[in-house]
Amino acid sequence: MLVLGRLALLAGFCALWEALPRVGLADPELLPPFSTVLATLGELLARPALLADLGTTTLELLVAVALALPLGTLLGLALGENERLARIFDPLVFFLFSIPKSIFLPLFILTMGIGFWQKVAFGVFSTLFIVLMSAAAAVRSVRPDHVFTARAFGASRAQIAWRVYLPSMLPILLEGFRLAVIFGFTAVLLAEMYASRTGMGHQIASWGENFMLQRLFAGVLLLSVVAIAMNEAIRGIEARCSHWRS
């Protein structure tokens, strides 16, 4: 039923998108019909240049996530296990987390240029605090009596980490990772839109500036499908581990 409900909602959204410009309730120049956007997307996907830009954005995101996840997890573990460190650094972490990361984008451009690693660094910076806070919350969610019992039975630190901490932390960590990937995707696209010569963000910005709305909506549709696919893939892994919450 859930899948059917989602498909019905998607079909209704696409039908509404198609109908609004067709019946004159929206200007076709500003909101092209869904079928036109879909045809434009098919044309764009046949171009090697667009696939190369999509590959560049995907690679930047994967590298940023691959760096941010372990680093944020380790920092979160340290803050979650050490109350003294948490009291010192928690205000700073919450302060940086609450600030829109786009404010710092010009600083990354000034220090690192507009190349590949600037996008990766900004993606890491934008996702790091989400992972850090999720990991710290996951550590604090582990029941102390479980750790005490494992130690009483002579479990080593590695066994406690693998058999006690990981099962208790993984559902919360995966939820944080899912949000981090989406935030990282947005950060990489924003960095490409602001200053770049390649990537889907650069293409989206170029189409918008030149009022090429059919291509703009086609690019947004493509990125939306990619983001939804990533989100659902991680959600599927999260669902498989949901029984560990108990």
C-alpha positions as CSV (number, residue, x, y, z in Angstrom):
1,M,0.0,0.0,0.0
2,L,2.8,2.4,0.8
3,V,4.4,1.9,-2.6
4,L,1.1,2.3,-4.4
5,G,0.4,5.5,-2.4
6,R,3.8,6.9,-3.4
7,L,3.3,6.0,-7.1
8,A,-0.1,7.6,-7.0
9,L,1.3,10.8,-5.5
10,L,4.1,10.8,-8.1
11,A,1.6,10.3,-10.9
12,G,-0.7,13.0,-9.6
13,F,2.3,15.4,-9.4
14,C,3.4,14.7,-13.0
15,A,-0.2,15.0,-14.3
16,L,-0.6,18.4,-12.6
17,W,2.8,19.5,-13.9
18,E,1.7,18.5,-17.4
19,A,-1.8,20.1,-17.1
20,L,-0.9,23.5,-15.7
21,P,0.9,24.8,-18.8
22,R,-1.4,22.9,-21.2
23,V,-4.6,24.6,-20.0
24,G,-3.0,28.0,-19.6
25,L,-2.8,28.2,-15.8
26,A,1.0,28.5,-16.1
27,D,3.2,30.1,-18.8
28,P,4.8,27.3,-20.8
29,E,7.9,29.5,-21.2
30,L,8.3,29.5,-17.4
31,L,6.9,26.1,-16.7
32,P,7.4,23.7,-19.6
33,P,5.0,20.7,-19.7
34,F,6.3,17.5,-18.0
35,S,6.4,15.6,-21.3
36,T,8.6,18.3,-22.9
37,V,11.0,18.3,-19.9
38,L,11.1,14.5,-20.1
39,A,11.9,14.6,-23.8
40,T,14.6,17.2,-23.2
41,L,16.1,15.0,-20.4
42,G,16.3,12.1,-22.9
43,E,18.2,14.4,-25.4
44,L,20.6,15.6,-22.7
45,L,21.3,12.0,-21.5
46,A,22.4,11.1,-25.0
47,R,25.2,13.7,-24.8
48,P,28.5,12.5,-23.5
49,A,29.3,15.9,-22.0
50,L,26.3,15.8,-19.6
51,L,27.2,12.3,-18.5
52,A,30.7,13.5,-17.9
53,D,29.4,16.4,-15.7
54,L,27.1,13.9,-13.8
55,G,30.1,11.7,-13.3
56,T,32.2,14.6,-12.0
57,T,29.5,15.6,-9.5
58,T,29.0,12.0,-8.4
59,L,32.8,11.5,-7.9
60,E,33.1,14.7,-5.8
61,L,30.2,13.6,-3.6
62,L,31.5,10.1,-3.1
63,V,35.0,11.3,-2.1
64,A,33.5,13.9,0.2
65,V,31.3,11.3,1.9
66,A,34.1,8.8,2.1
67,L,36.2,11.4,4.0
68,A,33.4,12.9,6.1
69,L,31.8,9.7,7.4
70,P,34.8,8.1,9.1
71,L,36.2,11.4,10.4
72,G,32.8,12.6,11.7
73,T,32.2,9.2,13.3
74,L,35.5,9.1,15.1
75,L,35.1,12.7,16.4
76,G,31.5,11.8,17.5
77,L,32.8,8.7,19.3
78,A,35.3,10.9,21.2
79,L,32.7,13.4,22.2
80,G,30.1,10.8,23.1
81,E,32.4,8.8,25.3
82,N,34.3,11.7,27.0
83,E,32.0,14.1,29.0
84,R,34.8,16.6,29.6
85,L,35.5,16.9,25.9
86,A,31.7,17.2,25.2
87,R,31.4,20.0,27.7
88,I,34.2,21.9,26.0
89,F,33.4,21.3,22.3
90,D,29.6,20.8,22.2
91,P,28.9,24.6,22.1
92,L,31.3,25.0,19.2
93,V,29.9,22.1,17.4
94,F,26.3,23.3,17.8
95,F,27.4,26.8,16.8
96,L,29.0,25.6,13.5
97,F,26.2,23.2,12.8
98,S,23.6,26.0,13.1
99,I,25.4,28.4,10.7
100,P,24.5,28.1,6.9
101,K,27.5,26.5,5.4
102,S,27.2,28.6,2.2
103,I,28.6,31.5,4.1
104,F,32.0,29.8,4.1
105,L,32.0,28.9,0.4
106,P,33.9,32.1,-0.7
107,L,36.6,31.2,1.9
108,F,37.0,27.7,0.3
109,I,37.2,29.3,-3.1
110,L,39.8,31.8,-2.0
111,T,42.0,29.2,-0.3
112,M,41.5,26.2,-2.7
113,G,40.5,27.7,-6.0
114,I,37.6,26.2,-8.1
115,G,39.0,22.8,-8.7
116,F,37.9,19.3,-7.7
117,W,39.3,19.3,-4.2
118,Q,37.5,22.6,-3.3
119,K,34.2,20.9,-4.0
120,V,35.2,17.9,-2.0
121,A,36.4,20.0,0.9
122,F,33.2,22.0,1.0
123,G,31.2,18.8,0.8
124,V,33.2,17.4,3.8
125,F,32.7,20.6,5.8
126,S,28.9,20.6,5.1
127,T,28.4,17.0,6.1
128,L,30.9,16.5,8.9
129,F,28.9,18.1,11.7
130,I,25.8,16.0,10.9
131,V,27.8,12.8,11.1
132,L,29.6,14.0,14.2
133,M,26.4,14.8,16.1
134,S,24.7,11.6,15.0
135,A,27.7,9.5,16.2
136,A,27.8,11.3,19.5
137,A,24.1,10.8,20.0
138,A,24.5,7.1,19.0
139,V,27.2,6.6,21.6
140,R,25.1,8.2,24.3
141,S,22.1,5.9,23.3
142,V,24.1,2.7,24.3
143,R,22.8,1.4,27.6
144,P,25.5,1.4,30.2
145,D,24.3,-1.9,31.7
146,H,25.0,-3.6,28.4
147,V,28.6,-2.4,28.4
148,F,28.9,-3.3,32.1
149,T,27.6,-6.8,31.5
150,A,30.0,-7.4,28.6
151,R,33.0,-6.2,30.7
152,A,31.8,-8.5,33.6
153,F,32.0,-11.5,31.2
154,G,35.5,-10.5,30.2
155,A,34.8,-9.0,26.8
156,S,37.7,-7.1,25.2
157,R,37.4,-3.5,24.0
158,A,37.2,-4.7,20.4
159,Q,34.5,-7.2,21.3
160,I,32.5,-4.5,23.2
161,A,32.8,-2.2,20.2
162,W,31.7,-4.9,17.8
163,R,29.1,-6.7,19.8
164,V,27.6,-3.9,22.0
165,Y,28.3,-0.5,20.6
166,L,27.9,-1.2,16.9
167,P,24.5,-2.9,17.0
168,S,23.2,-0.2,19.3
169,M,24.7,2.7,17.3
170,L,24.2,1.5,13.7
171,P,20.5,2.5,13.2
172,I,21.1,6.1,14.5
173,L,24.4,6.3,12.5
174,L,22.7,5.2,9.3
175,E,20.0,7.8,9.8
176,G,22.7,10.5,10.2
177,F,24.6,9.1,7.2
178,R,21.4,9.4,5.1
179,L,21.0,13.0,6.0
180,A,24.7,13.6,5.5
181,V,24.7,12.3,1.9
182,I,21.8,14.5,1.0
183,F,23.5,17.6,2.6
184,G,26.7,16.6,0.9
185,F,25.0,16.4,-2.5
186,T,23.5,19.8,-2.0
187,A,26.8,21.3,-0.9
188,V,28.7,19.9,-3.9
189,L,26.0,21.3,-6.3
190,L,26.1,24.6,-4.6
191,A,29.9,24.8,-4.9
192,E,29.7,23.9,-8.6
193,M,27.0,26.5,-9.2
194,Y,29.0,29.2,-7.4
195,A,32.3,28.8,-9.2
196,S,33.1,25.9,-11.5
197,R,33.8,24.8,-15.0
198,T,32.4,21.3,-14.8
199,G,29.7,19.4,-13.0
200,M,25.9,19.3,-12.9
201,G,25.8,22.4,-10.6
202,H,27.7,24.4,-13.3
203,Q,25.3,23.2,-16.0
204,I,22.2,24.1,-13.8
205,A,23.6,27.6,-13.2
206,S,24.4,28.1,-16.9
207,W,20.9,27.0,-18.0
208,G,19.3,29.2,-15.5
209,E,21.4,32.3,-16.4
210,N,20.6,31.8,-20.1
211,F,16.9,31.2,-19.5
212,M,17.0,27.7,-20.9
213,L,14.2,26.5,-18.7
214,Q,13.5,23.2,-20.5
215,R,17.1,22.1,-19.8
216,L,17.0,23.6,-16.4
217,F,13.9,21.6,-15.3
218,A,15.3,18.5,-17.0
219,G,18.5,18.9,-15.0
220,V,16.6,19.4,-11.8
221,L,14.5,16.3,-12.5
222,L,17.6,14.3,-13.1
223,L,19.2,15.4,-9.9
224,S,16.0,14.8,-8.0
225,V,15.9,11.2,-9.2
226,V,19.6,10.7,-8.2
227,A,19.0,12.2,-4.7
228,I,15.9,10.0,-4.2
229,A,17.7,6.9,-5.3
230,M,20.6,7.5,-2.9
231,N,18.1,8.3,-0.1
232,E,16.1,5.1,-0.7
233,A,19.2,3.0,-0.9
234,I,20.4,4.1,2.5
235,R,16.9,3.9,3.9
236,G,16.8,0.3,2.7
237,I,20.0,-0.5,4.6
238,E,18.6,1.3,7.6
239,A,15.4,-0.8,7.5
240,R,17.4,-4.0,7.5
241,C,19.1,-2.8,10.7
242,S,16.0,-1.5,12.3
243,H,15.6,-4.7,14.5
244,W,18.9,-3.7,16.2
245,R,17.1,-0.8,17.8
246,S,15.5,-3.2,20.3
